[in-house]
Amino acid sequence: MMQFGVLIRVRSQINRFHAGDAVRTGIAFLACIACASSASLSLAADAAPARTVTPTSVSSSSAKTTGNSAQVTYINQMIRQGWQAHNLQPSATATDGEWCRRLYLDLLGRIPSIDEVELFTHDRSPDRKQKLVNRLLSDDYVEDYARHWANVWTNLLIGRPPAVVDRQAMVDRDGMQKYLRDSFARNKPYDQMVRELVTASGDNKPGEQNFHGEVNFLIDNMKDNGVNATAKTAKVFLGMQVQCTQCHNHPFNDWKQNQFWELNAFFRQTKAKTDGPRRTPDRVSQLVNVDFNGEPDAKGATNPDNEFFITSFATAF
């Protein structure tokens, strides 16, 4: 299986997933949004027969599922609570054909072929939906899966392709997509991918000796000592808009100005550079770690020639 490993917090517990649980959680959630009904969610989760549920009461029994992981049960409960909070009624149960089409779009970014639809609709086994999920996440579809999610994450990390090519941009879209395709195809854990994206150094273009496609996430955001890199990282991976806190405390959340600059300190010794004129199409750009006066990097901090390190050591002892 090629499921993308994630860190998910469920009921105050951190669990690391590489296989079925993470995917079943995500698929149940996607299926719920796609089908927008409790019956379709239940079918996505455990292939139970269609049933009518009204979101007037949310209890452990209303979200009960047979043989499900705790994560799927938790999602069922959260969805029903959302219905109740907004006084919504679930829409009608999706047909098998509709569910199949939506699953292909969610997982692979394409609609199923006629043969693929018929293969699913002719299967009358009670666990046919779970079997389809497992099949789409198997090595049989690894190229479709990796391509689709690489496109989704490329747009998230560096934006959609501009209508007019910016010749001064340092981002290499092909390099970003190659890194992401390889990551998804190899089932790289989410925490590892995030760590690589925010700490990367190397060349941005495929084929270069020191190619690291993950540098494309931040390479165009390192001006002004990484202010944009700080805001973008917080937005993508913390889900918070913190750019205004570089000048003042945030008026609507708990972020303070000093917290922005504390986070920014992690980026201040990473610089972007290029090996040719900015408008040269085939130029190579790099992210590199450098020292700057007064704020040495981790290795430089303990260098015997570093006067700050020597002073601190002598004062302490």
C-alpha positions in Angstrom: 0.0 0.0 0.0 1.2 3.5 -0.8 -0.7 5.5 1.8 0.8 8.8 2.7 2.0 8.7 6.3 0.5 11.5 8.5 0.4 12.6 12.1 -3.1 12.8 13.3 -4.3 13.9 16.7 -7.3 11.9 17.8 -8.9 12.3 21.2 -5.7 13.8 22.6 -3.5 11.0 21.3 -0.8 11.3 18.7 -0.8 8.3 16.3 1.5 7.9 13.3 0.0 6.2 10.3 1.5 4.7 7.2 -1.2 2.2 6.2 -4.9 1.5 6.4 -5.9 3.7 9.4 -4.7 7.0 7.9 -6.2 6.3 4.6 -9.5 5.0 5.9 -9.8 8.2 8.0 -9.1 10.4 5.0 -11.3 8.5 2.7 -14.2 8.5 5.1 -13.9 12.3 5.4 -13.6 12.8 1.6 -16.5 10.5 1.0 -18.6 12.4 3.5 -17.9 15.7 1.9 -18.5 14.3 -1.5 -21.7 12.5 -0.7 -22.9 14.9 2.1 -25.0 12.3 3.9 -24.7 10.2 6.9 -25.6 7.1 5.0 -23.0 7.6 2.4 -20.4 8.3 5.1 -21.3 5.0 6.8 -21.0 3.2 3.5 -17.6 4.8 3.0 -16.5 3.8 6.5 -17.8 0.2 6.8 -19.9 -0.6 3.8 -23.0 -0.9 5.9 -26.5 -0.9 4.2 -27.9 2.5 3.4 -29.9 3.9 6.2 -31.6 7.2 7.0 -30.2 9.3 9.8 -31.2 12.8 10.9 -28.7 14.9 12.8 -31.0 15.8 15.7 -29.1 13.7 18.2 -25.4 13.0 18.4 -24.3 10.2 20.6 -21.8 7.4 20.7 -24.5 5.0 19.4 -25.4 7.3 16.4 -21.8 7.2 15.3 -21.3 3.5 16.0 -19.5 1.6 13.3 -18.6 -2.0 13.1 -14.9 -2.9 12.7 -13.9 0.7 12.1 -10.8 2.4 13.5 -11.3 5.0 16.2 -10.4 7.7 13.6 -13.4 6.8 11.3 -15.7 6.8 14.3 -14.4 10.2 15.4 -14.9 11.7 12.0 -18.5 10.3 11.9 -19.2 12.1 15.2 -17.6 15.4 14.1 -19.6 15.5 10.9 -22.9 14.8 12.7 -22.1 17.5 15.3 -21.5 19.9 12.4 -24.9 19.1 11.0 -26.6 19.6 14.4 -24.8 22.8 15.1 -25.9 24.3 11.8 -29.4 22.7 11.8 -28.6 20.9 8.5 -30.2 17.7 7.1 -28.0 15.3 5.2 -28.6 15.0 1.4 -29.7 11.8 -0.2 -27.4 8.8 -0.3 -25.1 8.7 -3.3 -25.6 5.9 -5.7 -22.8 3.3 -6.2 -21.8 4.9 -9.5 -21.7 8.4 -7.9 -19.7 7.2 -5.0 -17.2 5.4 -7.3 -16.8 8.5 -9.5 -16.2 10.7 -6.5 -13.6 8.3 -5.0 -11.6 8.3 -8.2 -11.7 12.1 -8.3 -10.7 12.4 -4.7 -7.8 9.9 -4.8 -6.6 9.9 -8.3 -7.8 13.3 -9.7 -9.7 11.6 -12.6 -13.0 9.9 -13.3 -13.0 6.1 -13.7 -13.2 4.4 -17.0 -16.3 2.5 -18.0 -14.5 -0.8 -17.2 -13.5 0.5 -13.8 -17.1 1.6 -13.0 -18.6 -1.7 -14.2 -16.0 -3.7 -12.2 -17.2 -1.9 -9.0 -20.9 -1.8 -9.7 -21.0 -5.6 -10.6 -19.4 -6.4 -7.3 -22.1 -7.2 -4.8 -20.0 -8.1 -1.8 -20.7 -6.1 1.4 -17.1 -4.8 1.6 -16.9 -3.7 -2.1 -16.3 -0.1 -1.1 -13.4 -0.9 1.2 -12.0 -3.1 -1.5 -12.1 -0.3 -4.0 -10.4 2.1 -1.6 -7.6 -0.5 -1.0 -7.2 -1.1 -4.8 -6.9 2.6 -5.6 -4.2 2.9 -2.9 -2.3 -0.2 -4.1 0.7 -0.2 -6.3 -1.6 -0.7 -9.3 -2.4 3.0 -9.2 0.7 4.4 -7.7 1.5 6.7 -10.7 -2.0 8.2 -10.8 -2.0 8.7 -7.1 1.4 10.3 -6.9 0.8 12.5 -9.9 -2.5 13.8 -8.6 -1.4 14.6 -5.1 1.9 16.1 -6.4 -0.3 18.5 -8.4 -2.5 19.3 -5.4 0.5 20.0 -3.1 2.4 21.9 -5.7 -0.5 24.4 -6.0 -0.6 24.6 -2.2 3.1 25.2 -1.7 4.0 27.4 -4.6 0.7 28.4 -6.2 -0.8 27.7 -9.6 1.1 28.4 -12.7 1.0 32.1 -13.6 -0.7 33.1 -16.9 2.5 34.9 -17.8 5.8 33.3 -16.9 7.8 35.3 -14.4 11.4 35.2 -15.7 12.7 36.5 -12.4 11.2 33.8 -10.3 13.6 31.3 -8.8 11.0 28.6 -8.4 11.3 25.5 -10.6 7.9 23.9 -10.9 9.2 20.7 -12.4 11.6 20.3 -9.5 8.8 20.9 -6.9 6.6 18.3 -8.6 9.3 15.7 -8.9 10.1 15.9 -5.2 6.4 15.6 -4.3 5.7 12.7 -6.8 8.6 10.8 -5.3 7.5 11.5 -1.8 4.0 10.3 -2.4 5.0 7.2 -4.4 7.4 6.2 -1.6 4.8 6.7 1.1 7.0 9.2 2.9 5.6 10.2 6.3 4.1 13.6 6.5 6.3 14.9 9.4 9.4 13.9 7.4 8.2 15.7 4.3 7.5 18.9 6.3 10.9 18.7 7.9 12.5 18.5 4.5 10.5 21.4 3.1 11.4 23.8 5.8 15.1 22.8 6.2 16.1 22.1 2.6 19.2 23.3 0.9 20.5 22.5 -2.5 19.7 23.1 -6.2 16.1 23.6 -7.5 16.3 21.9 -10.9 16.1 18.2 -11.7 19.3 16.8 -13.1 21.6 18.9 -11.1 24.2 17.1 -8.9 22.9 18.6 -5.7 19.2 18.5 -6.7 16.7 18.9 -3.8 13.3 19.8 -5.2 12.0 20.6 -1.8 14.0 23.9 -1.9 11.4 25.3 -4.3 8.9 25.8 -1.4 10.9 28.6 0.2 13.4 29.7 -2.5 11.4 32.7 -3.7 10.5 33.8 -0.1 13.9 34.4 1.4 14.2 38.1 0.8 14.2 40.5 3.8 15.7 37.8 6.1 13.0 35.3 5.3 10.0 37.3 6.4 7.8 35.8 3.7 9.2 32.4 4.4 8.1 32.8 8.0 4.5 33.8 7.1 4.2 31.1 4.5 5.4 28.3 6.7 3.0 29.4 9.5 0.1 29.6 7.0 0.7 26.2 5.3 1.7 24.1 8.2 0.2 25.8 11.3 -2.9 27.1 9.6 -2.4 30.6 10.9 -2.1 34.0 9.2 0.7 35.7 11.2 2.3 38.1 8.7 0.8 41.2 10.4 2.5 40.2 13.7 5.9 41.2 12.2 4.8 44.8 13.1 2.4 44.4 16.0 0.5 41.9 18.2 -2.3 40.1 16.3 -5.7 41.7 17.0 -7.7 38.5 16.6 -5.5 35.6 18.0 -2.9 35.0 20.6 0.2 35.5 18.4 2.5 38.3 19.6 5.0 40.3 17.6 8.0 38.6 19.4 6.7 35.2 18.4 6.8 36.1 14.7 10.5 37.1 15.0 11.3 34.0 17.2 9.9 31.8 14.3 11.7 33.9 11.8 15.0 33.3 13.5 15.0 29.7 12.0 15.1 31.2 8.5 17.6 34.1 8.9 20.7 32.1 8.0 19.2 30.5 4.8 19.8 32.5 1.6 18.7 32.0 -2.0 21.1 32.5 -4.8 21.3 31.9 -8.5 24.2 31.0 -10.9 23.2 33.3 -13.7 21.2 36.4 -14.7 17.7 36.4 -13.2 16.0 36.3 -16.6 18.0 33.3 -17.9 15.5 30.4 -18.4 17.9 27.6 -17.7 19.7 29.1 -14.7 20.0 27.1 -11.5 19.0 28.5 -8.2 20.0 27.2 -4.7 19.1 27.5 -1.1 22.3 27.7 1.0 23.0 28.0 4.8 25.3 30.9 5.6 26.6 32.7 8.6 26.0 36.4 9.3 27.7 38.7 11.8 26.5 38.3 15.4 24.3 35.2 14.7 26.5 32.2 13.8 25.0 28.9 12.8 25.0 25.9 15.1 28.4 24.6 14.0 30.0 28.1 14.2 28.6 28.6 17.6 31.0 26.1 19.2 34.0 27.0 17.0 37.0 27.8 19.3 37.6 30.9 17.2 34.1 32.2 17.9 34.5 35.0 20.5 30.9 34.8 21.5 31.2 31.1 22.4 34.5 31.7 24.3 33.0 34.6 26.2 29.9 32.6 27.1 32.0 29.6 28.2 34.3 31.7 30.4 31.4 33.6 32.0 29.6 30.4 32.8 32.6 28.8 34.5 
